[in-house]
Each structure stands twice: as C-alpha cells, then as structure tokens.
C-alpha cells in the first residue's frame, strides 16, 4: 500500500508540474554595460567555483539579483541558449528563478531577487542579524524539497547541482533558494543528477554526493560553522557513537539557546545519515524531504539512534 501511495504521489505531482510548466513567458536580455554597472565592475562577488563566478547585482530600478558568469569555454552559443531555455522551465519555490541573460563579453545569467544575500553571510558575518531556529529548519526543509523536485518531477535532462551555504540565496522573506543548478556541465566538480525517471530510492554515486552535501549543510545550520573553516571536524563529530557530551558546545551560540530539542535531534539524525551515505547509500532524497516535513519516518532511522540530548 505504501508503495502504491508513493507511486500515486509521484504521478500526481508530476502531472501538476506539467500543467504549470513550460517556457517562461519573458526572459529579459540584459546589456553587458548594465550588468557591469550593477555588479560594480564584477567586484561584488557572492561565490566562485570551477563552473564560474556569481555576483550580487543592484540595478538602477533598485532590483537586487544574482548574476552568474558561465566560464565554460567549450559551451557553444546554441548550447548556451539551450541552457537558458531549460533553466527557464524550472519552477519551484526553493529554486532561484531565471530572469534574463547577456551574451556580451561574458556569458551571463541573471536570476531572481536575493535581497538577503547568501546563507553563508548570515551564518558567518557578525554584522548580519542571526538566523533564528525556525528559519534554519525551514531552510533545511526547503533545500530538501528543491532536490526532490529536481530528482523526481522536473522532467528535464541530466543536470548538475551543488549545495553549499555560499550558493544558497535568501530572498526578502529568508526563503532558501538553490542557485547552483545547470545542464551543460563542462567540469566534473559537480554531482550530475540523472533524468527524473531514475528510481525513487536513487542510490547512484552522484545522488550520494548530493545527499552528503545536504548533510554538511544541515551541520552548518546547526553549528554555524563551516567544515573548511571551523575548529572542529564536523564530519567526524557527527559520526561519533555518542555526541551528547558535546552537542551543547557545538550548537551555534547565535541561537542563544532558543531551539526545539526534538527538531534538533531530527536534524542531527538526518545529517548523520546523509554523511554516512557518501560511502554507502542508506537514505534517499525523497525520504529526507518527506521526513523533514513530518510526512513519513525514515525506515533506517532506528540504525542512527544516538543519544543526542
């Protein structure tokens, strides 16, 4: 019965998506000059990686957007336009929507409003207002929901996605938006996701890499620390047999002790399973998404029970 319900849910959501999807009604073409001015000469860098750089742009009409530079030298012009078409078909509350592009001196993509910048800024910048517990929990839920959409319901060809606090944007309501998604992957530093026809229990290495990244992100949300910059090895810490003696020292002090213990335990259990998935898949993206939304329990949750609190 559970299997039938899952199948029906997948078919229903897929049908709902197709009924709303299609090309964006309007993808604006920006001039290189306007984008250069809006990004202060491409100096307002939000993040950089092997695929390109992303910049914060503030246009003359006051709109704040994310501009991504596509550095793939072997990406033909037709392929770039195809990338624009495919990105324009993505519609999800937790994906940064494509607004426009430029084909001047640089190949640039212009995405939706990022009024509150990146998640990393709010976790690391002492001048930013700290994120409360409810917001952090909703960010984890939103990212997992976006991944489930991409994996099961987007009906698009193979794509790449990268998850990090630097590439997750926050809109004016602090809603999380994945920004590092694309279709023509010229580098192999990204986890490439299969077509949406892949099985729901997706256990490929690429899916495992994405789940691992999600686990790392959850650890950042809980601790406020980056695995690369923190004093503690977060990956090793979450895999310890018992972390009850150190959990209160690890929680982000910016939370001021204001968090729900039950929700904290749930997030840490998910993070633990996600980290373990890098070596051997034990949990799927749909399972994570539904568990965080309190729709189902995780079948393998009993194997991860640890004295967290």
N, C-alpha and C positions, 0 to 999 in steps of 0.2 A: 504493500500500500504506500509506504514512504517513497519507494522508487517511482511509483505512478504519480504521486503528488509532485515530486521533483521534476518529472518529465513534463507534466502539465504546466507547472510554474514556468519552466523554461520556454515552452511553446507560447504561452500567453504573453510573457514579457517580450519575446522576440517579435510577436505579432504587433504588440503595442508600439515597439520601437519602429517597425517598418511603417506603421500607419502615421508616425510623426516625422520620419526621417526624410532624407532627400537632400539635394544640394542646398546650401544656404542661399537665401533669397538675394543677398547682396554681400559680396566680398569686395571691399574697397581697395583700390590701387593707390598706394601712398607714393609720394615723390621721395627720392633719396634725400633731397635737401631738407624736407620737413622732418624726416626721421632723424637725420643727423642733428638737427637743431633740438628736437625733442629729447634726445639722449645726451645732450651736451657734448656732441662730438664723439659719441660712443664711449663716454667715460663713466656713465652710470651703470656699472657692471653689477648684475644681480648674481650670476654664477657663470662659470666656464667649465667646459668639459671637452672631451675629444670630438664631440659632434659639432661644437660651436660655442658661441657665447650668447648670453641673454642679458638684455639691458632694460632698465626702467626708463620709460619714455613719458614725458609730460608735454602734451600738445597744447597749442595756443588756446584751444577751446576749453582747457582745463582737464581734459580726459587723461587718465593715467593708465598706461598699458605696458605690456611686456613685449619687447621686440627680440626675436631670436634670429641670429645670423647663422645661415646654413653654410658651412665651410667645406662641404663635400665637393671636391674639385671634379670628380668624375660624374657628378649629377647633371645630366643633360637638361636643357631647358624644358623639354617636353616632360621629363620626369619631375621637374620642379613644379610644373603646372598640375601634374597628376597628384603630387603631394598636397597641393593646395585644395584640389577637389576632394580628396579623401579626408583631409583634416576638417573641411567644411561640413562633412557628413556626420561628424561626431557630435552627439548631443547628450550631455549628461551634466547634472548639477555640479559634479565634482571634477569636471574636466575644463580646462581653460579653453574658451571658445575662440576660434579664429575670426579675426575681424578684417584683416587685409594683408597685403604683401607689397613688396617692392623688388624690382629687377634692375636696379641701377648698378652702381659699382659693387654692391654687395647683394646677395640674395637674402632677403629679409622677410620674416613672417611677423605680423602684428596680431597680438592676442588681446583678450578681454581685460577689463579693469583689474588692477592689482593694487588697489588703494592702500592696503595694509602691508604690502611688501611680501617677503618670504617668511616661512615658518622659522627658518634659522635665525633671522633677525630678532624675532620675538623671544627665542629661547636663549640667545647669546648677548644681545645688546642691552646693557643696563639702562639705557635711556628709553627703551620701549616699555610700554605697560605689560607686565607679566600676564601670560595667558592663564585663566582660571581652569579648574579641573574639568568642568563641563565642556569648555571649548576644546580642551585637549582630547577628551573622549570622543567628541563629535568629529574631530579631525581624523582620528584613527578609523572611526566608522565610515566616514566619507571616502577616505582613500581606498579602503577595502571594497566599498560599493562600486567605485570607479573601475577598479581592477576586475571585479566580477562582470561589469558591463562590457569591458573590452574583451574579456575572455569568452563570454557566452552570447552576448546579444548584439554586438556591433555589426556582424555580417560583413566584415571587411577583411582584406587580405592580410598576410603576415605583417606585423609591425614590431617596433621596438618600444620599450618603455623603461625609464629609470626613475627610481624613487629615492629622494633624499630630502632633508629639511630645506636644502637650498633651492630645490626645484619645485617645492610645493608652495603655491601662492595663496594669499589670503585676501578675500575681497572686503568690501566695506563692512560686511556682517561677520567677518572672520570665518567664512565658509572656505574650506580647503579646496584647492583646485590643482590637479596634476597638470604640469606644463611640459614635461619632457617626454612627449609621445610623438612618434613619427612612423613613416612607412618605408622610406628608402634608406636603408642602413648601410653606410659605406665603411663603418668601423665596427669592430667586434667587442667593444667595451660595454655594449648594451645587451640585455637579455631579450632575445627575439621571441615573441609570443606567436603561437601557431594560429591558424584560422579558427574562427569561432566554432567550427564543427568538431574540435578536439573534445575528448570525453570530459565529463564534469569533474572526475577525480584526477584531472591533468597531473601527471607525475613525471613530466619531462624535466630535463635538467634546467631548461630555460624557465619553466614555471617555478622550479625550486629556487632559482636565483631571485626571482621577483618576490617570492614568499619570504626569503631570507632578508631582502631589503626592507620589506614591511615590518619584520620583527625588529630590525635595527631602528627603524623609525619609531616604533612604539617605545623602545627603550629610551630614545631621545625625549619623547613626550613625557615619560615618567620621571626621568632623572635630570632633564635639562642639559645633559652632557652629550657631546659628540664622540663616537667611538675613536675618531682620529685625534681628538684634542683633549679628552678627559684624562684624569689621573688614574682612573680605574679601567681595567679591561672589561667593558660591559658584556662582551660576548662570553667571556669566561665566567663572569659573575652570574649571569642568568642561568648558566648550565650547572652551577653548583648544586649539590644534593639538597642543601638547605640554605636559604638566604635570609631566614627570619631574623638572624642576629645583625644583619647589615642593612635590611630594607629601609629602615627609618633614616639611616645616614645617606642612602642613595637617592631618596626622593628629592626632587627639585625643591630647594629651600624657598624659591619664589612662590610656591604654592602656600606657604605659611601654615602647613598642616591642614589645609582645607581640601579634603578629598574624601571620596567614598571608599571605604576599605574593601567592600565587596567588588566594586568596579575595578579597583586597583589590582585585586587578586586576579580578576578575569583578564585584564590587560597583560599582566605578567605571565599568566598561563599561556596566553596566545603567543606572546613574544618568545617564550621558551620553546614552544612547538615550532614556531617559524624558524628559529635559529637551528634547531635540530634538522629541519627539512633540507638544509643545504647539503647534507651528506646522504640522507635517505628520506624521501617524501613520506610524511606522516599525516599531512593535513592539506586540504585544497583551498584555493581562494574562495570559492562559494561557501565552503564550510565556515571559514573565518568570518566572511561578511555576514552570514546569517546568525552565527553565534554572537557576534558583537551587537547585532540588532535584536538579540533575545528571541530569535525565531526557532533555533534548534540548539541542542547541546552538541559538543564535539565528541564523536564516537571514541576517539583515542584520548579524551581528556583525563580518563582515570589513570593513564600511564604518566601523566605530568603533574599529578597532585604532589605539591610540595608545601611545606609549612612556611607560607609566605609571611603571615602576620600572626 
